[in-house]
Amino acid sequence: MGRATRKGLRALLAGAVALGLTAPAFAEPPLDKTVIRYLGSAGQVTFIELAEDLGYLTPLKLKWVGNTISGPQDIQTVVTGDIDIGGAFYGAILKLIAAKAPIKAVVGYYGSDANTYYGYFVKDDSPIKTARDLIGKKVAVNTLGAHLEFVLREYLARSGLSAGEARQVTLVAIPPVSGEQALRQGQVEVSALSGVLRDKALERGGIRSLFNDTDLFGQFTGGAYVLREKFINDNSNASRKLVDGLSRAIEWAQITLARNLGLPVADTQVMHFGKEIAIVIERYDRQFSGNEIVRICQALGILPTRKYQNDGGPSPADVIELLRTYSTDRVADVDTFVEALAFNWLIGATDAHAKNYSLLLAGGPHVRLAPSTTSPAFFPTMTSICRRSSSR
Protein backbone atom coordinates (compact mmCIF):
# COMPACT_ATOMS: atom_id res chain seq x y z
CA MET A 1 0.00 0.00 0.00
CA GLY A 2 1.58 3.30 -1.08
CA ARG A 3 1.86 6.47 0.98
CA ALA A 4 -0.78 8.29 -1.07
CA THR A 5 -3.18 5.43 -0.57
CA ARG A 6 -2.57 5.29 3.16
CA LYS A 7 -3.60 8.94 3.62
CA GLY A 8 -7.17 9.17 4.82
CA LEU A 9 -7.59 5.43 5.22
CA ARG A 10 -8.34 5.42 8.94
CA ALA A 11 -12.01 4.89 8.25
CA LEU A 12 -12.66 3.23 11.56
CA LEU A 13 -11.15 6.15 13.45
CA ALA A 14 -13.07 8.58 11.28
CA GLY A 15 -16.21 6.74 12.29
CA ALA A 16 -15.19 7.07 15.90
CA VAL A 17 -14.91 10.84 15.43
CA ALA A 18 -18.37 10.94 13.87
CA LEU A 19 -19.80 9.00 16.80
CA GLY A 20 -18.10 11.24 19.35
CA LEU A 21 -15.92 8.46 20.71
CA THR A 22 -12.52 10.09 20.35
CA ALA A 23 -12.47 11.84 23.71
CA PRO A 24 -12.72 8.69 25.86
CA ALA A 25 -10.44 6.86 23.43
CA PHE A 26 -7.53 9.22 23.93
CA ALA A 27 -8.25 10.81 27.33
CA GLU A 28 -7.11 8.03 29.63
CA PRO A 29 -8.30 8.13 33.25
CA PRO A 30 -5.74 9.04 35.92
CA LEU A 31 -3.90 6.06 37.33
CA ASP A 32 -4.34 5.02 40.94
CA LYS A 33 -0.81 3.58 41.03
CA THR A 34 2.18 4.52 38.87
CA VAL A 35 4.98 2.15 39.94
CA ILE A 36 4.70 -1.58 39.22
CA ARG A 37 7.06 -3.92 41.08
CA TYR A 38 8.14 -7.11 39.33
CA LEU A 39 10.77 -9.85 39.20
CA GLY A 40 12.87 -10.27 36.06
CA SER A 41 14.39 -13.39 34.55
CA ALA A 42 18.16 -13.69 34.10
CA GLY A 43 19.21 -13.86 30.45
CA GLN A 44 15.71 -13.09 29.12
CA VAL A 45 13.59 -10.07 28.25
CA THR A 46 10.10 -10.56 29.64
CA PHE A 47 6.92 -9.28 28.02
CA ILE A 48 6.39 -6.72 30.76
CA GLU A 49 9.89 -5.32 30.11
CA LEU A 50 9.17 -5.28 26.38
CA ALA A 51 5.91 -3.43 27.03
CA GLU A 52 7.73 -0.72 28.96
CA ASP A 53 10.46 -0.41 26.33
CA LEU A 54 7.84 0.04 23.60
CA GLY A 55 6.09 2.73 25.64
CA TYR A 56 2.91 0.71 26.08
CA LEU A 57 2.87 1.10 29.87
CA THR A 58 3.30 4.89 30.00
CA PRO A 59 2.80 6.54 32.47
CA LEU A 60 3.32 3.37 34.53
CA LYS A 61 6.91 2.75 35.58
CA LEU A 62 8.44 -0.64 36.31
CA LYS A 63 10.51 -1.27 39.43
CA TRP A 64 12.79 -4.30 39.21
CA VAL A 65 13.20 -5.90 42.62
CA GLY A 66 15.28 -8.92 41.60
CA ASN A 67 15.18 -12.03 39.42
CA THR A 68 13.11 -15.15 39.78
CA ILE A 69 14.12 -18.65 38.74
CA SER A 70 10.60 -20.05 38.67
CA GLY A 71 6.95 -19.25 38.13
CA PRO A 72 5.80 -20.55 41.53
CA GLN A 73 8.29 -18.26 43.25
CA ASP A 74 7.10 -15.36 41.10
CA ILE A 75 3.40 -15.68 41.87
CA GLN A 76 3.97 -16.53 45.54
CA THR A 77 5.79 -13.19 45.75
CA VAL A 78 2.66 -11.59 44.28
CA VAL A 79 0.54 -13.24 47.00
CA THR A 80 2.80 -11.87 49.76
CA GLY A 81 2.51 -8.39 48.27
CA ASP A 82 6.25 -7.95 47.64
CA ILE A 83 5.61 -7.48 43.91
CA ASP A 84 2.52 -6.44 41.96
CA ILE A 85 2.58 -8.83 38.99
CA GLY A 86 4.07 -12.23 38.29
CA GLY A 87 3.63 -15.15 35.97
CA ALA A 88 3.63 -18.92 36.23
CA PHE A 89 2.54 -22.28 34.89
CA TYR A 90 -1.24 -22.71 35.07
CA GLY A 91 -0.84 -25.68 37.42
CA ALA A 92 0.97 -23.53 39.96
CA ILE A 93 -1.71 -20.83 39.64
CA LEU A 94 -4.50 -23.34 40.20
CA LYS A 95 -2.75 -24.73 43.27
CA LEU A 96 -2.59 -21.27 44.84
CA ILE A 97 -6.21 -20.49 43.96
CA ALA A 98 -7.29 -23.84 45.43
CA ALA A 99 -5.47 -22.83 48.60
CA LYS A 100 -7.61 -19.65 48.67
CA ALA A 101 -4.84 -17.33 47.48
CA PRO A 102 -6.54 -14.06 46.36
CA ILE A 103 -5.05 -13.85 42.87
CA LYS A 104 -6.50 -13.65 39.37
CA ALA A 105 -4.94 -14.74 36.06
CA VAL A 106 -5.21 -11.76 33.70
CA VAL A 107 -3.36 -12.57 30.47
CA GLY A 108 -1.70 -15.68 29.04
CA TYR A 109 1.92 -15.00 28.16
CA TYR A 110 3.79 -18.19 27.37
CA GLY A 111 3.30 -21.58 25.86
CA SER A 112 4.97 -24.16 23.67
CA ASP A 113 4.99 -24.58 19.91
CA ALA A 114 7.49 -25.44 17.18
CA ASN A 115 9.81 -22.61 18.25
CA THR A 116 9.13 -21.93 21.91
CA TYR A 117 9.12 -25.45 23.31
CA TYR A 118 10.93 -26.80 26.38
CA GLY A 119 13.31 -29.58 25.47
CA TYR A 120 14.87 -32.21 27.75
CA PHE A 121 18.46 -32.66 26.61
CA VAL A 122 21.23 -35.20 27.18
CA LYS A 123 24.84 -35.26 26.01
CA ASP A 124 25.48 -36.78 22.59
CA ASP A 125 27.31 -39.76 24.10
CA SER A 126 24.68 -40.38 26.78
CA PRO A 127 23.31 -43.94 26.97
CA ILE A 128 19.87 -42.49 27.76
CA LYS A 129 17.51 -43.25 24.86
CA THR A 130 14.11 -43.84 26.49
CA ALA A 131 12.11 -42.88 29.55
CA ARG A 132 13.07 -46.12 31.30
CA ASP A 133 16.75 -45.14 31.01
CA LEU A 134 16.01 -42.23 33.34
CA ILE A 135 15.53 -44.49 36.37
CA GLY A 136 18.26 -43.64 38.85
CA LYS A 137 19.26 -40.50 36.90
CA LYS A 138 19.12 -36.78 37.74
CA VAL A 139 17.14 -34.24 35.72
CA ALA A 140 17.72 -30.48 36.01
CA VAL A 141 14.59 -28.30 36.17
CA ASN A 142 14.18 -24.66 37.14
CA THR A 143 11.99 -25.47 40.14
CA LEU A 144 9.94 -28.25 41.67
CA GLY A 145 6.17 -28.49 41.34
CA ALA A 146 5.85 -26.50 38.13
CA HIS A 147 5.76 -26.83 34.33
CA LEU A 148 8.93 -28.86 33.86
CA GLU A 149 8.17 -31.37 36.60
CA PHE A 150 4.61 -31.84 35.32
CA VAL A 151 5.84 -32.48 31.76
CA LEU A 152 8.51 -34.93 32.93
CA ARG A 153 6.05 -36.87 35.13
CA GLU A 154 3.63 -37.10 32.21
CA TYR A 155 6.42 -38.35 29.92
CA LEU A 156 7.34 -41.06 32.41
CA ALA A 157 3.71 -42.13 32.90
CA ARG A 158 2.96 -42.28 29.18
CA SER A 159 6.11 -44.35 28.70
CA GLY A 160 4.77 -47.00 31.06
CA LEU A 161 6.80 -46.34 34.21
CA SER A 162 5.07 -47.19 37.47
CA ALA A 163 4.72 -44.62 40.24
CA GLY A 164 7.53 -46.36 42.13
CA GLU A 165 9.83 -46.29 39.12
CA ALA A 166 9.04 -42.62 38.46
CA ARG A 167 10.06 -41.76 42.02
CA GLN A 168 13.54 -43.11 41.22
CA VAL A 169 14.04 -40.25 38.74
CA THR A 170 15.58 -37.43 40.76
CA LEU A 171 14.67 -33.81 40.02
CA VAL A 172 17.34 -31.21 40.76
CA ALA A 173 16.34 -27.53 40.97
CA ILE A 174 18.95 -25.50 39.07
CA PRO A 175 18.67 -21.89 37.81
CA PRO A 176 17.91 -21.91 34.05
CA VAL A 177 21.15 -20.07 33.19
CA SER A 178 23.12 -22.91 34.81
CA GLY A 179 21.23 -25.81 33.23
CA GLU A 180 23.56 -26.30 30.27
CA GLN A 181 26.67 -26.11 32.45
CA ALA A 182 25.26 -28.66 34.91
CA LEU A 183 24.61 -31.06 32.03
CA ARG A 184 28.01 -30.67 30.40
CA GLN A 185 29.86 -31.03 33.72
CA GLY A 186 28.00 -34.21 34.59
CA GLN A 187 26.15 -32.84 37.60
CA VAL A 188 22.93 -34.10 35.99
CA GLU A 189 22.20 -36.52 33.15
CA VAL A 190 19.32 -34.48 31.67
CA SER A 191 18.63 -30.75 31.57
CA ALA A 192 15.46 -28.92 30.51
CA LEU A 193 16.22 -25.93 28.29
CA SER A 194 14.19 -23.41 26.31
CA GLY A 195 14.44 -20.09 24.48
CA VAL A 196 17.80 -18.47 23.88
CA LEU A 197 19.45 -20.73 26.49
CA ARG A 198 18.37 -23.79 24.49
CA ASP A 199 19.34 -22.23 21.15
CA LYS A 200 22.84 -21.28 22.34
CA ALA A 201 23.39 -24.72 23.87
CA LEU A 202 22.46 -26.38 20.57
CA GLU A 203 24.77 -24.02 18.65
CA ARG A 204 27.67 -25.14 20.84
CA GLY A 205 26.87 -28.76 20.01
CA GLY A 206 27.47 -31.93 21.95
CA ILE A 207 23.90 -32.34 23.17
CA ARG A 208 20.74 -33.89 21.73
CA SER A 209 17.05 -33.84 22.54
CA LEU A 210 15.48 -36.71 24.48
CA PHE A 211 11.95 -35.31 24.16
CA ASN A 212 10.06 -31.99 24.05
CA ASP A 213 6.91 -30.87 25.85
CA THR A 214 5.24 -30.42 22.45
CA ASP A 215 5.78 -34.15 21.78
CA LEU A 216 3.27 -34.78 24.55
CA PHE A 217 0.82 -31.91 24.32
CA GLY A 218 1.26 -30.27 20.92
CA GLN A 219 0.82 -26.50 20.96
CA PHE A 220 -0.57 -25.18 24.23
CA THR A 221 -0.76 -22.17 26.51
CA GLY A 222 1.46 -22.81 29.48
CA GLY A 223 0.84 -19.99 31.92
CA ALA A 224 -0.43 -16.52 32.70
CA TYR A 225 0.40 -13.31 34.49
CA VAL A 226 -1.49 -12.84 37.75
CA LEU A 227 -2.50 -9.86 39.90
CA ARG A 228 -3.79 -9.81 43.45
CA GLU A 229 -7.54 -9.25 43.62
CA LYS A 230 -6.96 -6.41 46.10
CA PHE A 231 -4.57 -4.78 43.62
CA ILE A 232 -7.25 -4.95 40.90
CA ASN A 233 -9.94 -3.55 43.19
CA ASP A 234 -7.76 -0.75 44.56
CA ASN A 235 -6.04 0.12 41.27
CA SER A 236 -8.57 -0.56 38.53
CA ASN A 237 -7.15 1.99 36.06
CA ALA A 238 -3.57 0.84 36.59
CA SER A 239 -4.71 -2.77 36.19
CA ARG A 240 -6.40 -1.94 32.88
CA LYS A 241 -3.28 -0.13 31.67
CA LEU A 242 -1.02 -2.98 32.73
CA VAL A 243 -3.08 -5.66 30.96
CA ASP A 244 -3.40 -3.40 27.90
CA GLY A 245 0.34 -2.87 27.72
CA LEU A 246 1.16 -6.55 28.12
CA SER A 247 -1.37 -7.54 25.45
CA ARG A 248 -0.01 -4.94 23.04
CA ALA A 249 3.55 -6.15 23.63
CA ILE A 250 2.53 -9.73 22.88
CA GLU A 251 0.68 -8.61 19.75
CA TRP A 252 3.66 -6.47 18.72
CA ALA A 253 5.95 -9.50 18.97
CA GLN A 254 3.63 -11.50 16.70
CA ILE A 255 2.79 -8.80 14.14
CA THR A 256 6.36 -7.48 13.97
CA LEU A 257 7.62 -10.99 13.35
CA ALA A 258 5.09 -11.44 10.53
CA ARG A 259 5.98 -8.05 9.02
CA ASN A 260 9.73 -8.73 9.28
CA LEU A 261 9.16 -12.02 7.48
CA GLY A 262 7.62 -10.06 4.61
CA LEU A 263 4.00 -11.03 5.22
CA PRO A 264 1.43 -8.27 4.50
CA VAL A 265 -0.29 -7.35 7.77
CA ALA A 266 -2.67 -4.55 8.64
CA ASP A 267 -1.74 -1.88 11.19
CA THR A 268 -3.34 -2.46 14.59
CA GLN A 269 -3.47 -0.78 17.98
CA VAL A 270 -5.24 -1.20 21.32
CA MET A 271 -7.65 1.67 22.10
CA HIS A 272 -10.14 2.64 24.84
CA PHE A 273 -13.74 3.55 24.01
CA GLY A 274 -15.20 4.57 27.32
CA LYS A 275 -15.08 1.46 29.49
CA GLU A 276 -14.45 -0.83 26.55
CA ILE A 277 -11.07 -1.91 25.19
CA ALA A 278 -10.67 -2.88 21.55
CA ILE A 279 -7.96 -3.82 19.09
CA VAL A 280 -8.43 -1.29 16.28
CA ILE A 281 -7.43 -2.47 12.81
CA GLU A 282 -6.73 -0.07 9.98
CA ARG A 283 -9.27 -0.50 7.19
CA TYR A 284 -7.15 -1.25 4.16
CA ASP A 285 -10.25 -1.80 2.02
CA ARG A 286 -11.56 1.79 2.21
CA GLN A 287 -10.36 4.17 -0.48
CA PHE A 288 -12.00 7.10 -2.22
CA SER A 289 -12.39 4.93 -5.33
CA GLY A 290 -14.26 2.37 -3.22
CA ASN A 291 -12.88 -1.08 -2.48
CA GLU A 292 -14.50 -4.16 -1.03
CA ILE A 293 -13.42 -7.18 0.97
CA VAL A 294 -14.90 -10.63 0.50
CA ARG A 295 -14.27 -13.27 3.14
CA ILE A 296 -13.02 -16.61 1.87
CA CYS A 297 -16.14 -18.38 3.14
CA GLN A 298 -18.31 -15.89 1.27
CA ALA A 299 -16.28 -16.24 -1.91
CA LEU A 300 -16.68 -20.03 -1.80
CA GLY A 301 -20.38 -19.88 -0.94
CA ILE A 302 -19.84 -21.47 2.48
CA LEU A 303 -21.74 -20.41 5.60
CA PRO A 304 -19.53 -18.56 8.11
CA THR A 305 -20.56 -21.10 10.77
CA ARG A 306 -18.45 -23.59 8.81
CA LYS A 307 -15.29 -21.47 8.90
CA TYR A 308 -13.24 -24.34 10.36
CA GLN A 309 -12.02 -27.10 8.05
CA ASN A 310 -12.93 -29.70 10.70
CA ASP A 311 -16.54 -28.50 10.50
CA GLY A 312 -16.69 -28.89 6.74
CA GLY A 313 -15.20 -25.50 5.93
CA PRO A 314 -12.57 -24.59 3.34
CA SER A 315 -9.28 -26.47 3.27
CA PRO A 316 -5.95 -24.88 2.29
CA ALA A 317 -6.31 -26.57 -1.09
CA ASP A 318 -9.72 -24.90 -1.57
CA VAL A 319 -8.27 -21.46 -0.82
CA ILE A 320 -5.31 -22.02 -3.12
CA GLU A 321 -7.63 -23.08 -5.95
CA LEU A 322 -9.74 -19.95 -5.35
CA LEU A 323 -6.65 -17.74 -5.58
CA ARG A 324 -5.42 -19.49 -8.70
CA THR A 325 -8.80 -18.92 -10.33
CA TYR A 326 -9.58 -15.31 -9.42
CA SER A 327 -6.44 -13.49 -8.21
CA THR A 328 -4.89 -11.02 -10.62
CA ASP A 329 -1.48 -11.98 -9.21
CA ARG A 330 -2.07 -15.64 -8.46
CA VAL A 331 1.57 -16.64 -7.98
CA ALA A 332 2.27 -13.94 -5.38
CA ASP A 333 -1.02 -14.49 -3.55
CA VAL A 334 -0.66 -18.28 -3.39
CA ASP A 335 2.87 -17.85 -2.05
CA THR A 336 1.67 -15.35 0.56
CA PHE A 337 -1.16 -17.64 1.65
CA VAL A 338 1.17 -20.64 2.05
CA GLU A 339 3.65 -18.50 3.99
CA ALA A 340 0.83 -17.24 6.23
CA LEU A 341 -0.23 -20.85 6.90
CA ALA A 342 3.33 -21.71 7.92
CA PHE A 343 3.63 -18.61 10.08
CA ASN A 344 0.33 -19.28 11.87
CA TRP A 345 1.47 -22.84 12.56
CA LEU A 346 4.80 -21.64 13.95
CA ILE A 347 3.24 -19.14 16.39
CA GLY A 348 0.47 -21.55 17.35
CA ALA A 349 -2.39 -19.58 15.75
CA THR A 350 -4.99 -22.23 16.49
CA ASP A 351 -7.88 -19.94 15.47
CA ALA A 352 -6.59 -19.12 11.96
CA HIS A 353 -9.85 -20.13 10.28
CA ALA A 354 -11.18 -19.27 6.81
CA LYS A 355 -12.87 -16.03 7.98
CA ASN A 356 -9.44 -14.67 8.86
CA TYR A 357 -8.52 -14.69 5.16
CA SER A 358 -10.16 -12.40 2.62
CA LEU A 359 -10.05 -11.22 -0.98
CA LEU A 360 -9.58 -7.50 -1.66
CA LEU A 361 -11.53 -6.21 -4.66
CA ALA A 362 -9.39 -3.15 -5.31
CA GLY A 363 -11.37 -1.26 -7.94
CA GLY A 364 -11.77 -2.44 -11.51
CA PRO A 365 -10.85 -6.05 -12.21
CA HIS A 366 -8.12 -6.30 -9.54
CA VAL A 367 -8.57 -9.14 -7.04
CA ARG A 368 -5.88 -9.80 -4.41
CA LEU A 369 -5.41 -11.68 -1.18
CA ALA A 370 -6.07 -9.12 1.56
CA PRO A 371 -3.49 -8.29 4.25
CA SER A 372 -3.75 -10.30 7.44
CA THR A 373 -5.65 -8.61 10.28
CA THR A 374 -5.22 -11.25 12.98
CA SER A 375 -2.55 -13.59 14.29
CA PRO A 376 -4.51 -15.36 17.01
CA ALA A 377 -1.71 -17.23 18.76
CA PHE A 378 -2.34 -19.56 21.65
CA PHE A 379 -0.97 -17.41 24.46
CA PRO A 380 -2.24 -13.79 24.27
CA THR A 381 -5.60 -14.34 25.93
CA MET A 382 -7.30 -11.21 27.32
CA THR A 383 -9.54 -11.76 30.34
CA SER A 384 -12.54 -10.00 31.80
CA ILE A 385 -10.37 -7.98 34.18
CA CYS A 386 -11.32 -4.67 32.57
CA ARG A 387 -15.05 -5.29 32.71
CA ARG A 388 -14.75 -6.54 36.28
CA SER A 389 -12.71 -3.59 37.53
CA SER A 390 -14.88 -1.03 35.74
CA SER A 391 -18.12 -2.42 37.19
CA ARG A 392 -17.21 -1.72 40.80
Number of C-alpha atoms within 10 A of each C-alpha: 8 6 6 8 12 14 9 12 17 17 16 14 17 14 12 15 13 10 9 12 16 18 13 15 19 12 11 14 11 10 15 12 16 14 13 17 18 23 25 20 15 14 12 12 10 15 18 25 18 19 21 19 12 14 14 20 25 15 15 18 14 17 14 13 12 11 13 19 19 23 24 25 17 24 29 20 18 25 21 11 15 14 21 22 25 26 28 25 25 20 16 20 25 15 13 17 14 10 9 9 17 15 22 19 23 23 23 25 23 22 23 22 23 15 13 18 21 22 22 23 27 25 20 12 9 12 11 18 12 11 19 15 11 20 16 14 14 19 27 29 26 25 20 16 16 19 23 23 18 14 18 23 16 16 19 20 15 12 12 12 17 11 11 8 15 21 13 13 20 15 21 17 15 21 16 23 17 14 25 25 14 18 21 17 9 11 15 21 21 30 30 28 27 18 14 12 17 22 12 12 19 16 9 8 10 12 19 16 17 17 19 23 24 19 13 13 12 13 24 18 19 17 22 24 24 22 25 22 17 13 18 20 14 14 17 23 19 23 25 21 21 22 21 23 24 27 25 23 25 22 21 17 13 20 22 14 14 20 12 10 12 11 18 18 18 16 14 17 12 16 17 20 17 15 13 12 15 12 14 16 17 19 17 23 17 19 18 8 8 11 15 14 20 17 19 24 23 16 13 14 9 16 11 14 11 16 21 17 12 9 9 12 20 20 15 14 9 13 21 18 14 17 23 15 10 15 22 15 14 19 12 13 20 19 12 18 21 14 16 20 14 13 18 20 16 15 23 25 20 14 15 19 18 22 19 18 22 21 23 20 19 19 12 9 10 13 21 20 26 24 21 18 20 19 22 19 23 21 23 22 15 15 14 10 20 21 14 12 18 13 9 7
